[in-house]
Amino acid sequence: MNKLTKLRFNLTLINTLVLIGLTALSVFIISISLNMRQQSELNGTMTAYASQLVTNLDGISRYSKDSSQIQALSLLKKNLEKNDAGYLVWDDTFNIAATASVDGNVSRKALKHLTQRYFNEHHTGYWTVDYQERGGTYKICTCSVVDANGRLAIVQIVRNMRDVQTLSSVTLTAILLVVAIGCGISLAGGFFLSGRALKPIRENLARQQEFLANASHELRTPIAVILTNLEVIKEDRDQTIAEEMQWLDNAYQETKRIQRIVEDLMFLARVDAGETRIEMERIDLAFLSQQVIERMLPLAAQKNILLDWEMPDEALVVSGDRALLTQLIVILLDNAIKYSGENTVVRLIGRRKDTQAALSVIDRGIGIAKSDQNKIFNRFYRVDKTRSRAVGGTGLGLSIAAWIVTQYHGKILVDSEAGQGTTMTVLLPVEKAE
């Protein structure tokens, strides 16, 4: 497992654990809140039942003639039975005076003990407690009342909580199931998203490794040539400098090649680090390209190549960095000259194309196959490596050119066929007239 994959797993795990922790905390808080609300509502319901029983207490007597109380008491019994509850009425000697629908699993002794606690602990009004017996949980509401005959009575409402517990258990299970599914989705989604987030880093590392490998390879060849030539000179110590000039010249040319490679590498390193400064100014491409043509004349003359320059009457003014745009034109002309045969023509043509300035460098050199045209802007990529080394190419020029063009939101187009020459066209936004 490489470091990035390990980092991906760690990021996913940490994010998932944080989500689980926050979700668990939320579920805990919600559960506590719901439980408190549920208990409050249940206690209120128990108090309401006890209050109804106290109000209609005289209706319990077999001698009661109050039909409204008897009817209300009958309705109360039905509601209690529907909610798995019942009632007991104790007299002042703590004997059961009346009972209805009380769960048989609750011992009367325990209920009697609660009535005694009611008085011993000096409770007043309605006193509701939770009670467990024989695996069941019950809610019991106790209160005292003086009946119409002036006698003390103790009223108890007893409710079995199994239906409430079942509902709470089902609700909690559903919540936990949803949380588990959510965490699973989060884990999968986090793994996917972390993979996408790390993809640019992985690609960048791959490019860096490839870049270093290519740089090492490109530097190894000229260094080997320099060492070979210097070893020849070292072996022939009796020879004069003039006699060794061939070997010295070979070493000198390879040293210049290393210098070009290092300069290009340093430029690209600054680009990758975001340390390249761009100073924007209004630049006339016609004037700038003419200056570059004049600089390139000696190089073209070595192969008897004619440099043709053609610009429109209208100004081609763009906003850019003079040094970078100069470097761009130099790279395109340098490539055209290097890969063109002797006694040929390299043309630099400028024109206005809608809101863009177009600079085209046209040669009749070796050309570029269609299959290679998408790769030529990659670092160190060369169509013909042997010939490229022979003419001193580093394989970095077009990569630098492509970067420069992107800084101005422009485009660089390639029109070429193997053996038929190449047309490189740069499109840059034209500066608006003031």
Summary of the structure (lengths in Angstrom):
residues: 434
radius of gyration: 46.9
end to end distance: 59.3
largest distance: 145.7
contacts: 1226
relative contact order: 0.07
helix: 56%
strand: 19%
